[in-house]
Amino acid sequence: MLEKKAGKQTSQLQKFPSIIATASIVGPKEGKGPLADYFDQAVDDEFWGEKSWEKAESKFMREVLAKVVSKASMAMDALDFVIAGDLLNQCIAANFGIRESNIPFYGIYGACSTIGEAMQLGAALIEGGFAFNVACLTSSHFCSAEKQFRFPLELGSQRHPTAQWTVTGSGGIILSAEGDGPYITRFTTGKIVDMGIKDQNNMGAAMAPAAADTIYAHFEDTGLSPDYYDMIVTGDLGKVGKRITEDLLSSNGIRISKLLNDCGLMIFDSKQDVHAGGSGCGCAATVFAGFLYDRLKKGKLNRILFVPTGALLSPTSVQQGETIPCIAHAVAIENTKGVNQ
Amino acid sequence: MLEKKAGKQTSQLQKFPSIIATASIVGPKEGKGPLADYFDQAVDDEFWGEKSWEKAESKFMREVLAKVVSKASMAMDALDFVIAGDLLNQCIAANFGIRESNIPFYGIYGACSTIGEAMQLGAALIEGGFAFNVACLTSSHFCSAEKQFRFPLELGSQRHPTAQWTVTGSGGIILSAEGDGPYITRFTTGKIVDMGIKDQNNMGAAMAPAAADTIYAHFEDTGLSPDYYDMIVTGDLGKVGKRITEDLLSSNGIRISKLLNDCGLMIFDSKQDVHAGGSGCGCAATVFAGFLYDRLKKGKLNRILFVPTGALLSPTSVQQGETIPCIAHAVAIENTKGVNQ
């Protein structure tokens, strides 16, 4: 059986669910970014033939589910569960994207940390014997997110220098009780951290303390040294949040600057005018499903700590003067079945 | 180990997590309904001293978490996880209600089925050894829901005869690896079912096929006869949805009319002018945490199948002409540790 000590945030797995397939479909801007070659598909139109951005976002998720099942060479009904979420009100990208799958479904919401939450719950369902195969999917869409969280695109509003650019895309993975890796070896479940940041145009700064809290708990709980991992990769802190996370951890004796990368900084080139970097439920999901999984499968990376980060705000909470609660979920992914601490 | 056969929706537990405490706080209208005596508290003002309905809804959840932990005679940090959700955009009632708890958190979204989803995931985390104690909470609020999903309350819009009344309240439960029951013995995870209903004023009719689908799968998977249970209690189908569910199951050879009840019909009196009945994430949660748990603890009920139901729509999806995808999650709760099929 697995170990999770009372009062600790980290669960050490013993059966090591394997990530047997991934798929990613992105939008036109992501398809011109530095990771373009790693995605399965880049569509050239944000509508992708649909009548609304929301319907297009559902299509991204539906098509990613079909693609990842096909890449795993399995039938759809070999999935025991689909776990999925997105940023839209009432998670409609997931609900409408998954509705034809006919698979038992758990909808989740962790803002941009959602893919990390999905991987943890999926791994737990497999480890506990509830499932053999679980699909985890998330999506986001620049246009549907701007419309919902910020301003009508037609206004052409100027963006704040610390603002991030919501990734258009969906990433999916299939976890399985059997497979030849990479494996999920342990995970650290985040707590909500709210340090009082109110600026929704600076979500990197809001999320950084949550990322630092979870990363700190991971090393505290496991006794591992940060350089056990080849890379520690956060979800979408962007330029501003990444620097704050490094500083916060460094002041607590954990130095990870050489190991730390961020999906929001990897998916776009600084010339693409995205200001502080990418964000959205689709950011960490597509960078993992595209680039990181490829690097793991090819042995260029052997052990990573993947830490998707989420800002749990809504336009209503911002308008009511609330601060921004944040969360980060860490998942260790390794090519060998991992040491037990 | 537990059993869950491939292609089946039902998980049979073997360790039987115990529901060791529940708590419920409701609004003024619910506090005048037939279940008034079973709730821990009924507040007499929808604002509950806060400046907005959304902040009040967060307070319901925060206070229910404090209360259920206190009723379980445990410290907050004895919880391994909190799993929570609500109806508000980006689930802010849960995110803001839980943020001071300092407990590892999984946010979920299953519309009004959310408490069923939380109980399933909580039971799975305990059964798999990931947790000893898990809190599951949901909330809804009539005023914040009307404002978000329907019309400004100030308009005094006339309500449709098939419309339901969102419950103001929050219900919470604590699941534990040890306890003297009632126990979660098995659960059936819902699939998304969308039969093409577009009328958001008739969500009972939209949700009925999802309820029937999950209840049918439960008996098909387990081989149990419906009268194994003392009561089958759906979440918030209301008058219209309950009748359709009975009809759908009856035409498939499953007759449960004498056993079937619905939280949306139990929480309000027909004289309270709620039309088809109550609804919302808080409906099934408060009726379970208040009334049903009391009946189980006192042996008035010994085996129930609790089936919270959710309509996975959003105002945006309705405005874009989409139909309403729905889901229902079934949880078997019994005073003895249950038969293994």
Contacts between the chains, C-beta under 8 A, distances in Angstrom:
chain1	res1	chain2	res2	distance
A	1	B	129	4.8
A	2	B	128	7.1
A	2	B	129	5.2
A	2	B	130	6.7
A	3	B	129	7.9
A	4	B	80	7.1
A	4	B	129	7.0
A	4	B	130	5.5
A	4	B	131	7.1
A	6	B	78	7.4
A	6	B	80	7.1
A	6	B	132	6.3
A	7	B	77	6.1
A	9	B	104	5.1
A	11	B	130	5.3
A	51	B	320	7.4
A	52	B	320	5.4
A	54	B	316	5.8
A	54	B	317	7.1
A	54	B	320	6.5
A	55	B	320	6.8
A	55	B	322	8.0
A	77	B	7	6.1
A	78	B	6	7.4
A	80	B	4	7.1
A	80	B	6	7.1
A	81	B	189	6.7
A	85	B	109	6.8
A	87	B	90	7.6
A	88	B	314	7.0
A	88	B	316	7.3
A	89	B	89	4.4
A	89	B	90	7.4
A	89	B	314	4.7
A	89	B	315	7.2
A	89	B	316	6.3
A	90	B	87	7.6
A	90	B	89	7.4
A	90	B	109	7.0
A	90	B	111	7.0
A	90	B	312	6.7
A	90	B	313	6.7
A	90	B	314	3.7
A	90	B	317	7.7
A	91	B	109	4.8
A	91	B	312	7.5
A	92	B	312	7.3
A	92	B	313	7.6
A	92	B	314	4.8
A	92	B	316	6.6
A	92	B	317	5.0
A	95	B	192	6.6
A	95	B	312	3.8
A	95	B	325	5.2
A	96	B	317	6.8
A	96	B	322	6.7
A	96	B	325	6.4
A	98	B	192	5.9
A	99	B	192	4.2
A	99	B	194	5.2
A	99	B	312	7.9
A	99	B	325	4.4
A	101	B	191	7.8
A	101	B	192	7.5
A	102	B	191	5.6
A	103	B	191	6.4
A	104	B	9	5.1
A	104	B	189	3.7
A	104	B	190	6.6
A	104	B	191	5.7
A	105	B	189	7.3
A	105	B	190	6.8
A	105	B	191	6.1
A	105	B	192	5.5
A	105	B	327	6.4
A	106	B	108	6.9
A	106	B	110	7.5
A	106	B	117	5.9
A	106	B	120	7.8
A	106	B	121	6.7
A	106	B	189	7.1
A	107	B	108	6.5
A	107	B	109	4.6
A	107	B	110	5.3
A	107	B	117	7.4
A	107	B	312	7.3
A	107	B	327	7.9
A	108	B	106	7.0
A	108	B	107	6.5
A	108	B	108	5.1
A	108	B	109	6.6
A	109	B	85	6.9
A	109	B	90	7.0
A	109	B	91	4.8
A	109	B	107	4.5
A	109	B	108	6.6
A	109	B	109	4.6
A	110	B	106	7.5
A	110	B	107	5.3
A	111	B	90	7.0
A	117	B	106	5.9
A	117	B	107	7.4
A	120	B	106	7.8
A	121	B	106	6.7
A	121	B	121	6.4
A	124	B	124	6.5
A	124	B	125	5.9
A	124	B	128	5.5
A	124	B	130	5.4
A	125	B	124	5.9
A	125	B	128	7.7
A	127	B	128	5.4
A	127	B	130	7.7
A	128	B	2	7.2
A	128	B	124	5.5
A	128	B	125	7.7
A	128	B	127	5.4
A	128	B	128	2.6
A	128	B	129	7.3
A	128	B	130	7.4
A	129	B	1	4.8
A	129	B	2	5.3
A	129	B	3	8.0
A	129	B	4	7.1
A	129	B	128	7.3
A	130	B	2	6.8
A	130	B	4	5.5
A	130	B	11	5.2
A	130	B	124	5.4
A	130	B	127	7.7
A	130	B	128	7.4
A	131	B	4	7.1
A	132	B	6	6.3
A	189	B	81	6.7
A	189	B	104	3.7
A	189	B	105	7.4
A	189	B	106	7.1
A	190	B	104	6.6
A	190	B	105	6.8
A	191	B	101	7.8
A	191	B	102	5.6
A	191	B	103	6.3
A	191	B	104	5.7
A	191	B	105	6.2
A	192	B	95	6.6
A	192	B	98	5.9
A	192	B	99	4.2
A	192	B	101	7.5
A	192	B	105	5.5
A	194	B	99	5.2
A	312	B	90	6.7
A	312	B	91	7.5
A	312	B	92	7.3
A	312	B	95	3.8
A	312	B	99	8.0
A	312	B	107	7.2
A	313	B	90	6.7
A	313	B	92	7.6
A	314	B	88	7.0
A	314	B	89	4.7
A	314	B	90	3.7
A	314	B	92	4.8
A	315	B	89	7.2
A	316	B	54	5.8
A	316	B	88	7.3
A	316	B	89	6.3
A	316	B	92	6.7
A	317	B	54	7.1
A	317	B	90	7.7
A	317	B	92	5.0
A	317	B	96	6.8
A	320	B	51	7.4
A	320	B	52	5.4
A	320	B	54	6.6
A	320	B	55	6.8
A	322	B	55	8.0
A	322	B	96	6.7
A	325	B	95	5.2
A	325	B	96	6.4
A	325	B	99	4.4
A	327	B	105	6.4
A	327	B	107	7.9
